[in-house]
Amino acid sequence: MDKGKSRSLIALAGFGLVTAGAAWYGARHSRKANLYSWYRNLHKPSFTPPDEVFPVVWTTLYALIAWSGWRVWSAAPSKERKTALRLWISGLAANAQWSKLFFGQRRPTLALADVLALEGTILSYIVAARKVDTAAANAFIPYAAWVAFATVLNAEIARRNPEHRLAADPA
């Protein structure tokens, strides 16, 4: 294996690890919430997916997120590449923060503000990444669609559960 290919595979693993770190951070807060059965007791809309759907969807999305970031990173250095990579990391941070706000702190309204910002970051990343690598940009389309759905779901949960809109962290 040549040095360039080896470096690229190491970078792909790095993007995978960073993405997995964000996923782990979010999952930490999701599990904690389930211990208190807070989420199960919320008034949720009929279009809420079953719990079993979330790990399948998120595993796929996280793989696409890592692959997309790696593709952009692998492109020739440019102002557009730098912009896309900044948006990629900002989006990953907002993604991890949402789980903390929604599940960890049980603040659906604050989580809604975060997920709205996340969706804007994802869409901005798609636009920026398209200037660098079309496949990388296209890999974010399912992510954008899922987060748009999650935004509607989050908004509906906040609306149906006004007693939790300004709830403080239970810890």
Salt bridges, closest charged atoms under 4 A:
ASP133 OD2 - ARG71 NH2 2.80
GLU156 OE2 - ARG159 NH2 2.54
GLU156 OE2 - ARG160 NE 2.70
GLU163 OE2 - HIS164 NE2 3.63
